[in-house]
Amino acid sequence: MASKPREPLPDEAPHVLVVDDDRRLRDLLSRFLGENGYRITAAANAADASARLANLSFDALVLDVMMPGENGFDFARRLRTTSRVPILMLTARANAADRVTGLEIGADDYLPKPFEPRELLLRLGNILKRSPLSSPMSEAAARPDFVKFGQFIYWLDRGELRRGDETVRLTEREREILSLLASRQGEPVSRDELGGGEEGPANERTVDVQINRLRRKIERDPADPLLLQTVRSVGYRLVIDRA
């Protein structure tokens, strides 16, 4: 007996671009993610992916590293100059150096092959949850295009911090943290959430280091912060202008 056709996904379902030169894996990923609530577009290589990105908007990319032509690392590095779309990288090379390279480029997570499909689903869901650019529609509608604090304006859609006519240079992690703080409209954000959901003293210490670096860029006196404040026993909050 023929299987029942799957119900079409709603327009607000997350749209994911799967980029992998292995057609079999590409088809398997597309089918599996589609069965779990994602709208899927597939691309066989970086050039194909670039063409898709020029015409469509995506909530995340699942990107293979080892592809002919432009590899995944080079493609992700180029994409990060214009886009903040979350990237989950896949590779058959599971060594630590490759993982560090991917994260330094700006990938949000890194999954070695072979992997369990459910792990891919969980990792993809996690990067979408913590990405300010991939919020549910109801939250996105309530989020402003920018926030003001002190002498600064931060544009959430493009992750740009400006002081007057000057653009303040941010690292990828500083941009992620500032986007999350800005999207909360002055509400406290926990250290765990700022660290991507990971718990433990090492992660808290890393978040504190990033916060201190941000303070040096936006505070008149980083030792006595007025804009990026510590919330005792919770985390941090960005004091935004309400007017």
N, C-alpha and C positions, 0 to 999 in steps of 0.2 A: 504494500500500500504506500502511495506517495506520501512524503512527509508534509505536514501542514506548513504553508508559507509563513515566514516570519513577518510579524507586524512591522511596518516601516517605523524607523526611529524618528522621534520628534526633532524639530529643527534646533532645539536648544541642547541636544545631546552633544557631548564633547567631540570635536572633529580632530582626528589624529592622522598625520602623514607618516606612513610606514615606508622607510627607504632601505632597501636591501637588494643586492644583485642576485640573490638566490631566489628564483621564482617560487620554488616549492615552499620555502620558509615564509616568503612574502605573502603567499596565498594562505598559508596556515595562520599566520598572525592576523591577517585581515579578517578571516572567517572567525577566529576565536574572539578577537576584540569586538567584532560586529555583534556576536552572540551575547556579549556582555555589556551592551549599551553604548558602544562608541560608533560614531560615523567614521568611515575609513576611506582614505585615498592612498593609493600605493604608487611608489616610484621605484624604478630599477637602478637608478644611479643619481649622482649629484646634479647632473645637468637636467635630468627629468624632474628632480625635486625642485630645482630653482624655477623651472617653468610653472610648476604647480603653485609654488609660493607667490609667484608674481600675479596669479589670478584668483587665489583662494586664501581664506583666513583659517588658520589652524590653532587649536588649543595646545597641541604638543606634537613633538616629532619622536618617533622611534627610529633611530639612525644606526645603521651598521658601520663599523669602522673600516673593515677591509673590503673596499670596492675598487673595481678598475677605474682608471681615470682619476678624478679628484676623490681622495679617500675621505672617510667620515670626519677625521680630525680637521683636515683642511677646510672641508665644507662647513663644519660647525664654527671654526674660527672666522670664516668669511661671513657667515650668517650673523654672528654675534656683533658685527659692526653696525647692523641695521635692525636687529630684531631681538626681543627678549623672550620669544616663544620657548617654553620648556623643552629640553632635549634629554631623552633617555637613550644612551649609547649602548650598542650591542657589539661584542667582539669575541672571537675565538681565542684571542690572546688575553689571558687573565692575569698577567703579571702586574705588580704594583705600579711600575713605571708608566704603563699605558693608562691605568686608572687615574693616576695623578695628572697625566697629560690631559685627559678628557675633562677632568674637573677644573684644571687651570684654564682651559679654553673657555669654559663657561657652561659645560654640560651639567645638568641637574642630578643625574644619576648614571650609573655604569653597571651593566649586567653582563657577565661572561657567559658565552655559549659552552656547552648546552645548558639550558635553563628550564625550570618548570614553568609552564604557562601561567599558573596561578601566581607565581612570584612576579612575573612580568606585570600581571594585572594589578597586584598590590603596589608595586613600585611606581607604576604609571599613575595610579590613583593618588599616591602620596605626593608626587610632584605637582599634580594638578591642584591638590588641596592647599599646598603651601605657596602656590604661585599667585601673586596679586593680579596677574594678567589672565588667569584662568578661573576666575571666581564664577559662581552660579549667576545666572542672568539677574535674579532679584537683587543680589549684592552689587553686581556691576552697575545696575541702574541707579543705585543709591550712592555709588562712589563718585566723587567729583573728578574732573579732569586734572585738577591740580590742588595743592594745599600751600598756604603761606605760613611761614614761621620766621619771626625776626626779619632779617633783610633778605630772606630766601624764598624762592618759589620752587616747588618740586612738582614736575609733570609726571603723573603716574602712568599715562599711556605710553610714554617713550623713555621713562626712567631717567629724566634729565633734571639736574639740580642747577639752578641759576641764582646769581646774586647780581641784580641789575642786569647789565648786558654781558656779564661774565658767566661762562659755563664752568661749574666746579667739577673737576675730574673725580669720578668715583670708580672703585674697583667693582667687580661683579658681585662680590659678597656685600659690599657696602650698599650697592644699589638694591639688592634683594632685601636687606634689612630695612633700609629706608622706605622702600615700597610697602613693606608689611606694616611698619609703624604709621606711615601716612594714610594707608587705607583704613586704619582703625580709628581715624578721626579723634586722636587724643586719648583713646582708651589704652590702658596698660596691655602690654604683650609679654608673655612669659619668655624666659630664657630658652626653655625647651622648644617653643614654637619658632623663635628667632633662629635657633640652631637647626631647623628642619625637622623637628620632632624627635631628635635624639636626646637621650637623657644621660646624666652623669656629670661629675665634676669637670672632666676634661672638656666636654662640650660647653658647659657654662663658662669655663675659662676662655675658650675660643670666642664665644659671643662677647664677653667682656672686652677682649682685645679689639674686636671689630668696632664696638661701641666707642671705645676710647679714640680710635682712629677717626671715626665720624665726628666726634666732638672736636677734635683738633681742626676740622674743616669748617665747622659751623658755629662754634662757641667762641665768644670773646675771651672767656677764661675757662678752658676745659676742666680745670680743677673745681670750678664752681658753676656747673652747667645750668643754664636757664631754659634751653630749648629741648635738649634730649636728657630727660630726667630719669633717675633711678626710682623705681617703685619698690620699696622694701619688701622682701619675701615674695616678690612676684617677678619683676623683670624691668622693663623700661617703657616710657611713653614719650611721644613727641608732642610738645605743646604747640598747637597750631592756632593761628589767628581765626577767630570766629566771624569777624566783621567782613 
